[in-house]
């Protein structure tokens, strides 16, 4: 216990340094921000761990330290003889290099348009899709597309079109909660929302060809090109500048670093967020116009995101002060509006949250009229839409319940359409289905339609003789509802001795032995259609 006074002195000094945090903290910070940054810096990063009730040095070693780091080394590093000196609330200094380090991949949460990922392990290239894991060494390239990427600590990156982002380091320090993330934006633009960092051992750093941005929980945009790198900070602060010469850029400011060797760095205040005229929180019709008061900016940028996934849906730069919200499915959204300065850097954003809730309404049918008979096998159908931002299509079936839809049209905002294929002669049922907001559906009334024509003739396929009975079998006609059979004693069927309408494709006939008969059939439909008589067949029962 001779080292107890020294431990108490260290504890008091640690509390003074870290401002009284009660859990795991860092007494000496990682030196990732050099120059005149206001962040603390040191070349010896350590994590200060607060001992919990019942913990031993062996528990702590097993839980947090890498394999090969013995508990005796941890005691020695903290000038302790054995673990009996530890009490609840005491602190241990742990070098970051001793912590267990594990790769912690990022994940693509949304992808729009053409986006590729290059594997750092295999060199292969493949399309980036939602839920794809992005590992150390990988590079994401957005061509005409965009992507939202979530890091293991919950930080979010939105990557703009025509950008290249390399993932140089994605490390988690065991169960300590600290991470070390280092990215390189080779070209293009990204927007980040970095999770706040309590433990100063965590590191989040983005390098570009001309500058470095190191953050401690903030929202910022970074854009780089052959001419230099631009930073825009909308929340928190970012240590930014040429390598080795960073400065703390606070919220509401932008900074630019030129690629020229002596270009230096310029810092400007961001344009203020525009004053937006209110819109309803729930939009029941589209388009809805978002407008704002001019604030002297030459241009404005409007970004539209899905509220839950963060998917980047629209981005538009314009000179006017109006933007039409349109072409959105039902759901929750966020608009970020910002003024652009003369250098094209967006200012402080004005955020507008809203929900789209469109309801489909049943269309009013126009043509063909109910029960109308037409000669065209591709008739035009027309209707009147009654709702807002609706798309519609026709559905044609051969039964009233529409259990067998035989033809449709493409979904479109039009009010007329042709069927997807020619219709055979017969009776049909048709209706119009409307859809709004991607998930609201309405169905019109049902009408009947008759396509004029003739059904195919019925062909007898076999005749069986059993005692004094003859059984006749014939082919099925798909559009027939029943069949008409005629029996005659002469082949011209001028004298019909029996006629019957049958639902099946077979019939049993009792004939007088030794006499000749002739049988023929034709198909009938529910409408006015019927087939020609099929060829007659001779029947003879000995």
Secondary structure, DSSP 8 states (H G I E B T S, - for coil): -TTHHHHHHHHHHHHHHHTT-SSSEEEE------TT-SS---SS-EEEEE--TT--HHHHHHHHB-TT--HHHHHHHTT-SSGGG--TT-EEEEEGGGB-EEE--EEEEEEESSEEEE-TTT--EEE--TT-EE-TT-EEEESS-EEEEE-TTS-EEEE-SSEEEEEEEEEEETTS--EEEEEEEEEEEEEEE-----STT-EEEEEESS-EEEESS-EEEEEEETTEEEEEEEESEEEEESTT--EEEETTEEEEEESSTT--EEEEE------B----SEESSS-EEEEB---S-SEEEEEEEETTT--EEEEEEESSSEEEE-S--SEEEEEEEEEE-TTS-B-S-EEEEEEE-------EEEES-TTEEES-TT-EEEEE--SSSEEEEEEEESSTT-SSEEEE---BS-SEEE-SS---SEEEEEEEEEEETTTEEEE---EEEEE-S-B----EEEEEEETTEEEEEE---TT-SEEEEEEESSTT--SEEEEEEESSSEEEEE--TT-EEEEEEEEE-SSS-BB-----EEEE--
